[in-house]
Amino acid sequence: ARLLQEPKELSHTIRTDMMEKLWEQVTLDLSEGIDEKEGMDFVTLSKHLKDLQHGWHGFARTMDEALASDDPRAELADALLRNFYADEEGDLGGPEAEAAAARLAEYVQAQLAHLKAIPTEEMLRARISWAPVAL
C-alpha cells in the first residue's frame, strides 16, 4: 500500500522485486514441507501456489477497498474477521474474534500511518521500519 503512493516509474522495480521474493519464499517453504519430509512435488506445489496467489490477490483488493471506504477501521476489521477468524463453514468466531479483528485493524492502520511518514528516498531503497506495537 505504501509503495503504491509513489510514482509508478519510481516504485515499479521494488514492488516487482518484493513480490518475486515473497513468492520465491512461499515456494521454498511449500517445497520443503513443514518437517522436510512432507515436501510437495512440482504439480501439487504449483496448484497450491496458484491458489495462494489468487487468495492473496483477493485479500489485498479487499484490504485496499476497506482502506478507501468511508469507515476504514470498521471495514478493515470486517475484512480481517472474515479472512483470519472465520472457519470453513463461515462461522466468524464470536465476540472474541471480533475484538481480535478490531485490534488487528488498529494495528494495520498504525503501521500504514508509520509507513506513510517514511520519506520516498528511504522507501524506494527498501529502508523501512515498523511502528512499535501498542499492547
DSSP file with accessible surface (Angstrom, degrees, kcal/mol):
  #  RESIDUE AA STRUCTURE BP1 BP2  ACC     N-H-->O    O-->H-N    N-H-->O    O-->H-N    TCO  KAPPA ALPHA  PHI   PSI    X-CA   Y-CA   Z-CA
    1    1 A A              0   0   66      0, 0.0     4,-0.4     0, 0.0   111,-0.0   0.000 360.0 360.0 360.0 -39.9    0.0    0.0    0.0
    2    2 A R    >   +     0   0   16      1,-0.2     3,-1.6     2,-0.2     4,-0.3   0.916 360.0  51.2 -68.3 -43.1    2.8    2.4    0.8
    3    3 A L  G >  S+     0   0   16      1,-0.3     3,-1.6     2,-0.2    -1,-0.2   0.823  99.5  65.4 -65.2 -27.3    4.7    1.8   -2.4
    4    4 A L  G 3  S+     0   0  101      1,-0.3    -1,-0.3    11,-0.0    -2,-0.2   0.679  90.8  66.0 -68.6 -14.1    1.6    2.5   -4.4
    5    5 A Q  G <  S+     0   0  100     -3,-1.6    -1,-0.3    -4,-0.4    -2,-0.2   0.649  91.1  79.7 -78.2 -15.7    1.7    6.1   -3.1
    6    6 A E  S <  S-     0   0   21     -3,-1.6     5,-0.1    -4,-0.3    -3,-0.0  -0.587 101.7 -84.0 -90.7 155.2    4.9    6.6   -5.1
    7    7 A P    >>  -     0   0   54      0, 0.0     4,-2.1     0, 0.0     3,-1.3  -0.313  38.2-125.7 -57.4 138.2    5.1    7.3   -8.8
    8    8 A K  H 3> S+     0   0  135      1,-0.3     4,-2.4     2,-0.2     5,-0.2   0.867 108.4  58.7 -56.6 -39.6    4.9    4.0  -10.7
    9    9 A E  H 34 S+     0   0  156      1,-0.2    -1,-0.3     2,-0.2     4,-0.2   0.789 113.7  39.4 -64.8 -23.1    8.1    4.8  -12.7
   10   10 A L  H <4 S+     0   0   95     -3,-1.3     4,-0.3     2,-0.1    -1,-0.2   0.801 124.3  35.4 -91.4 -33.0   10.0    5.0   -9.4
   11   11 A S  H  X S+     0   0    0     -4,-2.1     4,-2.5     1,-0.1     5,-0.3   0.587  89.6  90.1-102.2  -9.4    8.4    2.2   -7.5
   12   12 A H  H  X S+     0   0   90     -4,-2.4     4,-2.7    -5,-0.3     5,-0.2   0.913  88.6  48.4 -56.8 -47.3    7.7   -0.5  -10.1
   13   13 A T  H  > S+     0   0   92     -4,-0.2     4,-2.9     1,-0.2     5,-0.2   0.940 114.1  44.5 -62.9 -47.4   11.1   -2.2   -9.8
   14   14 A I  H  > S+     0   0   34     -4,-0.3     4,-2.7     2,-0.2    -1,-0.2   0.898 113.8  50.7 -67.5 -37.2   11.0   -2.5   -6.0
   15   15 A R  H  X S+     0   0   53     -4,-2.5     4,-2.2     2,-0.2    -1,-0.2   0.937 113.1  46.1 -63.7 -44.3    7.3   -3.6   -6.0
   16   16 A T  H  X S+     0   0   54     -4,-2.7     4,-2.5    -5,-0.3    -2,-0.2   0.941 114.3  47.5 -62.6 -46.9    8.1   -6.3   -8.6
   17   17 A D  H  X S+     0   0   91     -4,-2.9     4,-2.5    -5,-0.2     5,-0.2   0.901 110.1  53.4 -61.5 -41.2   11.2   -7.4   -6.7
   18   18 A M  H  X S+     0   0  102     -4,-2.7     4,-2.3    -5,-0.2    -1,-0.2   0.937 111.3  44.7 -61.1 -45.1    9.2   -7.5   -3.4
   19   19 A M  H  X S+     0   0   43     -4,-2.2     4,-2.5     1,-0.2     5,-0.3   0.897 111.6  53.0 -69.7 -37.7    6.5   -9.8   -4.8
   20   20 A E  H  X S+     0   0  108     -4,-2.5     4,-2.3     1,-0.2    -1,-0.2   0.930 110.7  47.4 -61.3 -43.8    9.1  -12.0   -6.5
   21   21 A K  H  X S+     0   0  137     -4,-2.5     4,-2.2     2,-0.2    -2,-0.2   0.907 110.9  52.4 -64.4 -41.4   10.9  -12.5   -3.2
   22   22 A L  H  X S+     0   0   69     -4,-2.3     4,-2.3    -5,-0.2    -2,-0.2   0.964 113.6  41.6 -58.6 -51.3    7.6  -13.2   -1.4
   23   23 A W  H  X S+     0   0   36     -4,-2.5     4,-2.5     1,-0.2    -1,-0.2   0.831 111.1  56.7 -73.0 -28.1    6.5  -15.9   -3.8
   24   24 A E  H  X S+     0   0  104     -4,-2.3     4,-2.5    -5,-0.3    -1,-0.2   0.927 110.0  45.9 -62.3 -43.6   10.0  -17.4   -4.0
   25   25 A Q  H  X S+     0   0   97     -4,-2.2     4,-3.0     2,-0.2    -2,-0.2   0.909 111.9  50.2 -68.0 -40.3   10.0  -17.8   -0.2
   26   26 A V  H  X S+     0   0   30     -4,-2.3     4,-2.8     2,-0.2     5,-0.2   0.937 111.6  49.4 -61.9 -44.1    6.5  -19.3   -0.3
   27   27 A T  H  X S+     0   0   43     -4,-2.5     4,-2.7     2,-0.2    -2,-0.2   0.930 112.1  47.7 -60.0 -45.7    7.6  -21.7   -3.0
   28   28 A L  H  X S+     0   0   76     -4,-2.5     4,-1.9     2,-0.2    -2,-0.2   0.937 112.2  49.3 -60.9 -46.3   10.6  -22.7   -1.0
   29   29 A D  H  X S+     0   0   85     -4,-3.0     4,-1.3     1,-0.2    -2,-0.2   0.914 114.4  45.0 -60.9 -43.6    8.5  -23.2    2.2
   30   30 A L  H  < S+     0   0   36     -4,-2.8    10,-1.0     1,-0.2    -1,-0.2   0.893 112.0  51.4 -68.0 -39.2    6.0  -25.3    0.4
   31   31 A S  H  < S+     0   0   47     -4,-2.7    -1,-0.2    -5,-0.2    -2,-0.2   0.824 112.6  45.8 -71.5 -27.2    8.6  -27.4   -1.4
   32   32 A E  H  < S-     0   0   89     -4,-1.9     7,-0.4    -5,-0.2     4,-0.4   0.734 101.4-146.7 -85.3 -22.9   10.4  -28.2    1.8
   33   33 A G     <  -     0   0   19     -4,-1.3     3,-0.4    -5,-0.2     6,-0.2   0.074  32.6 -72.6  74.1 166.9    7.4  -29.0    3.8
   34   34 A I  S    S+     0   0  163      1,-0.2    -1,-0.1     4,-0.2    -4,-0.0   0.921 133.0  20.8 -65.7 -44.5    6.9  -28.4    7.5
   35   35 A D  S    S-     0   0   76     -3,-0.0    -1,-0.2     0, 0.0    -2,-0.1   0.146 108.3-110.2-114.9  21.9    9.2  -31.1    8.7
   36   36 A E  S    S+     0   0  159     -3,-0.4     3,-0.1    -4,-0.4    -3,-0.1   0.451 109.4  78.4  64.6   1.1   11.3  -31.5    5.5
   37   37 A K  S    S+     0   0  185      1,-0.1    -1,-0.1     0, 0.0    -4,-0.1   0.578  86.4  55.8-105.2 -18.2    9.7  -35.0    4.9
   38   38 A E  S    S+     0   0  126     -6,-0.3    -5,-0.2     2,-0.0    -4,-0.2  -0.043  72.9 150.7-107.5  28.8    6.4  -33.7    3.6
   39   39 A G        -     0   0   40     -7,-0.4     2,-0.3    -6,-0.2    -8,-0.2  -0.191  43.7-117.2 -58.2 155.6    7.7  -31.6    0.7
   40   40 A M        -     0   0   59    -10,-1.0    -1,-0.1     1,-0.1     2,-0.1  -0.706  17.8-120.1 -98.5 149.0    5.4  -31.2   -2.3
   41   41 A D     >  -     0   0   95     -2,-0.3     4,-2.9     1,-0.1     5,-0.2  -0.318  39.4 -97.1 -76.2 169.7    6.0  -32.4   -5.8
   42   42 A F  H  > S+     0   0  160      1,-0.2     4,-2.8     2,-0.2     5,-0.2   0.891 121.1  48.4 -59.1 -45.0    6.0  -29.7   -8.6
   43   43 A V  H  > S+     0   0  111      2,-0.2     4,-2.1     1,-0.2    -1,-0.2   0.944 115.9  43.2 -64.3 -46.5    2.4  -30.3   -9.8
   44   44 A T  H  > S+     0   0   52      1,-0.2     4,-2.5     2,-0.2     5,-0.2   0.927 114.7  51.1 -64.5 -43.9    1.0  -30.1   -6.2
   45   45 A L  H  X S+     0   0   15     -4,-2.9     4,-3.0     1,-0.2     5,-0.2   0.930 108.8  51.1 -58.6 -46.2    3.2  -27.2   -5.4
   46   46 A S  H  X S+     0   0   46     -4,-2.8     4,-2.4    -5,-0.2    -1,-0.2   0.899 110.1  49.5 -61.0 -41.7    2.1  -25.3   -8.5
   47   47 A K  H  X S+     0   0  118     -4,-2.1     4,-2.4     2,-0.2    -1,-0.2   0.945 114.2  44.3 -63.0 -47.9   -1.6  -25.8   -7.7
   48   48 A H  H  X S+     0   0   73     -4,-2.5     4,-2.7     2,-0.2    -2,-0.2   0.902 113.0  51.6 -64.4 -40.3   -1.2  -24.6   -4.1
   49   49 A L  H  X S+     0   0   29     -4,-3.0     4,-2.7    -5,-0.2    -1,-0.2   0.925 110.1  48.8 -63.4 -43.3    0.9  -21.7   -5.1
   50   50 A K  H  X S+     0   0  125     -4,-2.4     4,-2.4    -5,-0.2    -2,-0.2   0.931 112.3  48.6 -62.4 -43.9   -1.7  -20.6   -7.7
   51   51 A D  H  X S+     0   0   80     -4,-2.4     4,-2.5     1,-0.2    -2,-0.2   0.915 112.2  49.2 -61.4 -43.4   -4.5  -20.9   -5.1
   52   52 A L  H  X S+     0   0   80     -4,-2.7     4,-3.0     2,-0.2    -2,-0.2   0.909 110.6  50.1 -63.2 -41.7   -2.4  -18.9   -2.6
   53   53 A Q  H  X S+     0   0   74     -4,-2.7     4,-2.6     2,-0.2    -2,-0.2   0.916 111.8  47.6 -65.5 -40.6   -1.7  -16.2   -5.1
   54   54 A H  H  X S+     0   0  124     -4,-2.4     4,-2.4     2,-0.2    -2,-0.2   0.925 114.6  46.7 -64.9 -44.8   -5.4  -15.9   -6.0
   55   55 A G  H  X S+     0   0   46     -4,-2.5     4,-2.6    -5,-0.2    -2,-0.2   0.918 112.8  49.3 -63.0 -42.7   -6.3  -15.7   -2.4
   56   56 A W  H  X S+     0   0  111     -4,-3.0     4,-2.9     2,-0.2    -2,-0.2   0.929 110.9  49.9 -62.3 -45.1   -3.7  -13.2   -1.6
   57   57 A H  H  X S+     0   0  104     -4,-2.6     4,-2.4     1,-0.2    -1,-0.2   0.927 111.8  48.0 -61.1 -44.4   -4.7  -11.0   -4.5
   58   58 A G  H  X S+     0   0   32     -4,-2.4     4,-2.3     1,-0.2    -1,-0.2   0.918 113.1  47.8 -62.8 -42.1   -8.3  -11.1   -3.4
   59   59 A F  H  X S+     0   0   40     -4,-2.6     4,-2.7     2,-0.2    -2,-0.2   0.919 110.0  52.6 -65.9 -41.2   -7.4  -10.3    0.2
   60   60 A A  H  X S+     0   0   22     -4,-2.9     4,-2.6     1,-0.2    -2,-0.2   0.925 110.6  47.8 -61.0 -42.3   -5.2   -7.4   -1.0
   61   61 A R  H  X S+     0   0  136     -4,-2.4     4,-2.6     2,-0.2    -1,-0.2   0.912 110.7  51.6 -64.7 -39.9   -8.0   -5.9   -3.0
   62   62 A T  H  X S+     0   0   36     -4,-2.3     4,-2.3     2,-0.2    -2,-0.2   0.918 111.0  47.8 -62.1 -42.9  -10.4   -6.3   -0.1
   63   63 A M  H  X S+     0   0   25     -4,-2.7     4,-2.6     2,-0.2    -2,-0.2   0.919 111.3  50.5 -64.8 -43.3   -7.9   -4.5    2.2
   64   64 A D  H  X S+     0   0   74     -4,-2.6     4,-1.6     1,-0.2    -2,-0.2   0.920 111.3  48.5 -59.7 -43.6   -7.5   -1.7   -0.4
   65   65 A E  H  X S+     0   0  114     -4,-2.6     4,-0.5     1,-0.2    -1,-0.2   0.901 110.8  51.2 -64.3 -39.9  -11.3   -1.3   -0.7
   66   66 A A  H >< S+     0   0    5     -4,-2.3     3,-1.2     1,-0.2    10,-0.2   0.927 109.3  50.1 -62.3 -44.2  -11.6   -1.2    3.1
   67   67 A L  H 3< S+     0   0   52     -4,-2.6    -1,-0.2     1,-0.3    -2,-0.2   0.822 111.7  48.7 -65.3 -29.5   -8.9    1.5    3.4
   68   68 A A  H 3< S+     0   0   85     -4,-1.6    -1,-0.3    -5,-0.2    -2,-0.2   0.484  94.6 103.1 -87.8  -2.3  -10.7    3.6    0.7
   69   69 A S  S << S-     0   0   36     -3,-1.2    -3,-0.1    -4,-0.5    -4,-0.0  -0.137  87.5-106.6 -77.1 173.4  -14.1    3.2    2.4
   70   70 A D  S    S+     0   0  174      1,-0.3    -1,-0.1     2,-0.1    -4,-0.1   0.743 118.8  33.3 -69.8 -24.7  -15.9    5.8    4.5
   71   71 A D  S  > S+     0   0   88     -5,-0.1     4,-2.6     1,-0.1     5,-0.3  -0.646  70.0 172.3-131.8  75.1  -15.2    3.8    7.6
   72   72 A P  H  > S+     0   0   36      0, 0.0     4,-3.0     0, 0.0     5,-0.3   0.866  76.6  54.6 -56.4 -39.7  -11.7    2.2    7.1
   73   73 A R  H  > S+     0   0  117      2,-0.2     4,-2.4     1,-0.2     5,-0.2   0.950 113.4  40.6 -61.7 -47.6  -11.4    0.9   10.7
   74   74 A A  H  > S+     0   0   45      2,-0.2     4,-2.4     1,-0.2    -1,-0.2   0.915 117.2  48.4 -68.0 -41.9  -14.8   -0.9   10.6
   75   75 A E  H  X S+     0   0   86     -4,-2.6     4,-2.6    -9,-0.2    -2,-0.2   0.890 112.3  49.2 -67.0 -39.4  -14.2   -2.2    7.1
   76   76 A L  H  X S+     0   0    0     -4,-3.0     4,-3.0    -5,-0.3     5,-0.3   0.937 110.8  50.2 -62.0 -47.1  -10.7   -3.4    7.9
   77   77 A A  H  X S+     0   0   18     -4,-2.4     4,-2.6    -5,-0.3    -2,-0.2   0.917 111.9  48.2 -59.1 -41.4  -12.0   -5.2   11.0
   78   78 A D  H  X S+     0   0   66     -4,-2.4     4,-2.5     2,-0.2    -1,-0.2   0.933 113.0  47.2 -65.4 -44.6  -14.7   -6.9    9.0
   79   79 A A  H  X S+     0   0    1     -4,-2.6     4,-2.2     1,-0.2    -2,-0.2   0.916 114.6  46.7 -63.2 -42.7  -12.3   -8.0    6.2
   80   80 A L  H  X>S+     0   0    4     -4,-3.0     4,-2.6     2,-0.2     5,-0.6   0.898 110.6  52.9 -67.0 -39.0   -9.8   -9.3    8.8
   81   81 A L  I  X>S+     0   0   12     -4,-2.6     4,-1.8    -5,-0.3     5,-0.8   0.953 113.4  43.1 -59.6 -49.5  -12.5  -11.1   10.7
   82   82 A R  I  <5S+     0   0  109     -4,-2.5     4,-0.3     1,-0.2    -1,-0.2   0.856 121.5  39.6 -66.4 -35.4  -13.7  -12.9    7.5
   83   83 A N  I  <5S+     0   0   78     -4,-2.2    -2,-0.2    -5,-0.2    -1,-0.2   0.749 129.6  23.1 -90.3 -24.4  -10.2  -13.7    6.3
   84   84 A F  I  <5S+     0   0  122     -4,-2.6    -3,-0.2    -5,-0.2    -2,-0.2   0.665 128.6  34.0-114.4 -22.8   -8.4  -14.6    9.5
   85   85 A Y  I  <<S+     0   0   85     -4,-1.8     2,-0.2    -5,-0.6    -3,-0.2   0.547  87.8  99.2-116.4 -10.3  -11.1  -15.7   12.0
   86   86 A A      < -     0   0   35     -5,-0.8     6,-0.2    -4,-0.3     2,-0.1  -0.543  62.8-138.5 -78.2 144.5  -13.8  -17.4   10.1
   87   87 A D    >   -     0   0   70      4,-2.1     3,-1.9    -2,-0.2    -1,-0.1  -0.285  38.2 -83.1 -90.6-175.3  -13.8  -21.2   10.0
   88   88 A E  T 3  S+     0   0  186      1,-0.3    -1,-0.1     2,-0.1    -2,-0.1   0.771 130.5  52.3 -61.9 -27.3  -14.5  -23.4    6.9
   89   89 A E  T 3  S-     0   0  156      2,-0.1    -1,-0.3     1,-0.0     3,-0.1   0.467 121.0-106.5 -86.5  -3.4  -18.3  -23.1    7.5
   90   90 A G    <   +     0   0   45     -3,-1.9     2,-0.3     1,-0.3    -2,-0.1   0.495  66.0 153.1  92.3   1.8  -18.1  -19.3    7.6
   91   91 A D        -     0   0   99      1,-0.1    -4,-2.1     2,-0.1    -1,-0.3  -0.520  38.3-148.1 -66.2 127.3  -18.6  -19.0   11.4
   92   92 A L        -     0   0   58     -2,-0.3    -1,-0.1    -6,-0.2    -6,-0.1   0.428  33.1-113.3 -85.7   1.7  -16.9  -15.8   12.4
   93   93 A G     >  -     0   0   35      4,-0.1     4,-0.7     3,-0.1     3,-0.4   0.506  45.8-106.7  89.1  -1.3  -15.9  -16.9   15.9
   94   94 A G  H  >  -     0   0   27      1,-0.2     4,-2.2     2,-0.2     3,-0.3  -0.163  65.9 -28.4  81.5-167.3  -18.0  -14.7   18.1
   95   95 A P  H  > S+     0   0   94      0, 0.0     4,-2.5     0, 0.0     5,-0.2   0.826 132.1  55.8 -60.4 -35.8  -17.1  -11.7   20.3
   96   96 A E  H  > S+     0   0  144     -3,-0.4     4,-2.3     2,-0.2    -2,-0.2   0.925 110.4  45.3 -64.2 -43.0  -13.5  -12.7   21.0
   97   97 A A  H  X S+     0   0   11     -4,-0.7     4,-2.7    -3,-0.3    -1,-0.2   0.904 111.9  52.4 -66.6 -39.7  -12.8  -13.0   17.2
   98   98 A E  H  X S+     0   0  110     -4,-2.2     4,-2.2     2,-0.2    -2,-0.2   0.917 110.6  47.7 -62.2 -42.0  -14.5   -9.6   16.6
   99   99 A A  H  X S+     0   0   44     -4,-2.5     4,-2.3     2,-0.2    -2,-0.2   0.909 112.2  49.5 -65.3 -41.1  -12.4   -8.0   19.3
  100  100 A A  H  X S+     0   0   15     -4,-2.3     4,-2.5     2,-0.2    -2,-0.2   0.914 110.7  49.7 -64.3 -42.2   -9.2   -9.6   17.9
  101  101 A A  H  X S+     0   0    1     -4,-2.7     4,-2.4     2,-0.2    -1,-0.2   0.892 109.3  52.1 -64.6 -37.8  -10.1   -8.4   14.4
  102  102 A A  H  X S+     0   0   37     -4,-2.2     4,-2.0     2,-0.2    -2,-0.2   0.918 110.7  47.6 -64.5 -41.9  -10.7   -4.8   15.7
  103  103 A R  H  X S+     0   0  154     -4,-2.3     4,-2.3     2,-0.2    -2,-0.2   0.913 111.7  50.5 -64.3 -40.8   -7.3   -4.8   17.4
  104  104 A L  H  X S+     0   0   50     -4,-2.5     4,-2.7     1,-0.2    -2,-0.2   0.898 107.6  53.4 -65.1 -37.5   -5.7   -6.1   14.2
  105  105 A A  H  X S+     0   0    0     -4,-2.4     4,-2.4     2,-0.2    -1,-0.2   0.914 108.9  49.4 -63.1 -41.3   -7.4   -3.4   12.2
  106  106 A E  H  X S+     0   0  104     -4,-2.0     4,-2.4     2,-0.2    -1,-0.2   0.910 110.8  50.6 -62.6 -41.7   -5.9   -0.8   14.6
  107  107 A Y  H  X S+     0   0   94     -4,-2.3     4,-2.5     2,-0.2    -2,-0.2   0.931 109.6  50.0 -61.1 -47.2   -2.5   -2.4   14.2
  108  108 A V  H  X S+     0   0   30     -4,-2.7     4,-2.6     1,-0.2    -2,-0.2   0.940 111.9  47.8 -58.9 -46.0   -2.8   -2.3   10.4
  109  109 A Q  H  X S+     0   0   46     -4,-2.4     4,-2.4     1,-0.2    -1,-0.2   0.900 110.6  51.5 -65.7 -37.3   -3.8    1.4   10.4
  110  110 A A  H  X S+     0   0   50     -4,-2.4     4,-2.3     2,-0.2    -1,-0.2   0.914 111.4  47.7 -64.0 -41.7   -0.9    2.3   12.8
  111  111 A Q  H  X S+     0   0   10     -4,-2.5     4,-3.0     2,-0.2     5,-0.2   0.915 111.3  50.3 -66.3 -41.6    1.6    0.5   10.5
  112  112 A L  H  X S+     0   0   43     -4,-2.6     4,-2.3     2,-0.2    -2,-0.2   0.911 110.6  49.4 -63.8 -40.4    0.2    2.3    7.4
  113  113 A A  H  X S+     0   0   63     -4,-2.4     4,-1.1     2,-0.2    -1,-0.2   0.919 112.9  47.9 -63.7 -41.8    0.4    5.7    9.2
  114  114 A H  H >< S+     0   0   57     -4,-2.3     3,-0.6     1,-0.2     4,-0.4   0.939 112.6  47.7 -63.3 -46.9    4.0    4.9   10.2
  115  115 A L  H >< S+     0   0   18     -4,-3.0     3,-1.3     1,-0.2    -1,-0.2   0.867 105.0  60.3 -63.6 -35.2    5.0    3.8    6.7
  116  116 A K  H 3< S+     0   0  137     -4,-2.3    -1,-0.2     1,-0.3    -2,-0.2   0.829 100.4  56.4 -62.6 -29.1    3.4    6.8    5.1
  117  117 A A  T << S+     0   0   81     -4,-1.1    -1,-0.3    -3,-0.6    -2,-0.2   0.602  81.9 104.2 -80.5 -10.5    5.8    9.0    7.1
  118  118 A I  S <  S-     0   0   17     -3,-1.3     5,-0.1    -4,-0.4    10,-0.0  -0.573  82.1-110.3 -73.4 128.9    8.8    7.3    5.7
  119  119 A P    >>  -     0   0   70      0, 0.0     4,-2.4     0, 0.0     3,-0.5  -0.230  21.8-116.7 -60.4 149.3   10.5    9.6    3.1
  120  120 A T  H 3> S+     0   0   45      1,-0.2     4,-2.9     2,-0.2     5,-0.2   0.885 113.2  57.0 -51.8 -45.3   10.3    8.4   -0.5
  121  121 A E  H 3> S+     0   0  116      1,-0.2     4,-0.6     2,-0.2    -1,-0.2   0.890 110.7  43.6 -58.7 -40.4   14.1    8.1   -0.8
  122  122 A E  H X4>S+     0   0   67     -3,-0.5     5,-2.9     2,-0.2     3,-0.6   0.908 113.2  51.2 -70.8 -41.9   14.1    5.6    2.1
  123  123 A M  H ><5S+     0   0   10     -4,-2.4     3,-1.9     1,-0.2    -2,-0.2   0.927 107.8  51.9 -62.1 -43.9   11.1    3.7    0.9
  124  124 A L  H 3<5S+     0   0   46     -4,-2.9    -1,-0.2     1,-0.3    -2,-0.2   0.668 108.7  51.3 -72.5 -12.8   12.5    3.2   -2.6
  125  125 A R  T <<5S-     0   0  147     -4,-0.6    -1,-0.3    -3,-0.6    -2,-0.2   0.265 117.2-115.7 -99.7   8.2   15.7    1.9   -1.1
  126  126 A A  T < 5 +     0   0   67     -3,-1.9     2,-1.1     1,-0.2    -3,-0.2   0.793  68.0 144.9  60.7  33.0   13.6   -0.6    1.0
  127  127 A R      < +     0   0  138     -5,-2.9     2,-0.3    -6,-0.1    -1,-0.2  -0.775  25.3 148.6 -99.7  88.8   14.8    1.1    4.2
  128  128 A I        -     0   0   75     -2,-1.1     2,-0.3    -3,-0.1   -13,-0.0  -0.782  30.2-164.6-122.2 163.3   11.7    0.7    6.3
  129  129 A S        -     0   0   60     -2,-0.3     2,-0.4   -15,-0.1   -11,-0.1  -0.886  19.3-122.8-136.0 169.9   10.8    0.3    9.9
  130  130 A W        -     0   0  151     -2,-0.3     3,-0.1   -16,-0.0   -19,-0.1  -0.901  27.1-109.1-117.0 147.5    7.7   -0.7   11.7
  131  131 A A        -     0   0   15     -2,-0.4   -20,-0.1     1,-0.1   -21,-0.0  -0.402  46.4 -95.4 -68.3 147.7    5.8    1.2   14.3
  132  132 A P        -     0   0  120      0, 0.0     2,-0.5     0, 0.0    -1,-0.1  -0.329  42.0-108.6 -62.0 149.0    6.0   -0.2   17.9
  133  133 A V        -     0   0   91     -3,-0.1     2,-0.6     1,-0.0   -26,-0.0  -0.709  26.5-144.3 -83.5 123.7    3.2   -2.5   18.8
  134  134 A A              0   0  100     -2,-0.5   -27,-0.0    -3,-0.0    -1,-0.0  -0.787 360.0 360.0 -88.0 122.8    0.9   -0.9   21.4
  135  135 A L              0   0  208     -2,-0.6    -1,-0.0     0, 0.0    -2,-0.0  -0.596 360.0 360.0 -98.3 360.0   -0.4   -3.5   23.8
